[in-house]
């Protein structure tokens, strides 16, 4: 099992004919993902050769779905065209749309987030995220496929690079699914969505949750863990040394007073039994200890 994707997920690449789309399509194919075609308005009817496959290109997502049976898409479209691309995918009733694009105006993200909520058929992951991977089954986005293998840890993270580090640190155990949800102020899939899915997944034994300063997503996740999650959860919050009032990297990472600080988030998580590492390596070691104890 895995959450949101598996070896049967059929993926369209929106923006496949661009340089980023082509490069990452090849990587996804090489890691076992079923890529069935691409969407680039104006290039419908063409085909491209990528990683040994001849892939059809379509003008819009509905046409691509009708021809290929795709049930997911990944968006590698420049920021100014991203809103139209995501709405095109929602209109095609795709169950999963993974938005990798960075720098999408918040107004545009708000618009397609609201549209997805209104239609009620599409799960958005991102924007500004690395995507998600179920090692050995499917890899949608830009997560390196060779840093870990299949296993029984679930990972949800706001940070792309910390996703990779945690996967590498715990590679001896492996992962059921790792989801990079993105660090923008408005994102589709949240920590809570992933925590619920991992709790309900019989093949996930423990969960790593990586947050960062700013907002209250981690505090809300802590309340959800207390109410719903019985599996062990280990946390890490990026930004323990961040100065107050500074924007740190991600657009969502703004601290005001004590609200949104790493310490406040750590306190909320520890209050509901989540062990929190001060560094990614310490969080990995906490998870390693839990899994070794369960093994015994």
Protein Blocks (a to p, Z undefined) as FASTA:
>chain_A
ZZhiafklccddehklpmklmmmmmmmmmnopacfbdcdehiaoiacdeehiacdddfbf
klmmmmnopabdcddbdfklmmmmmmmmmmnopabdcdfbghiafklmmmmmmmmmmnop
accedehiebjadehiaccdjbdfklbccdfbdcddfbfklmmmmmmmmmmnopfbdcde
bjafbdfbdfklmmmmmmmpmkbfbdcddddeeijklmmmmmmmmmmmmbdcddddehil
pcehiaehiaklccehjeopaklmmmmmmmnopacdfbfklmmmmmmmmmmmmmZZ
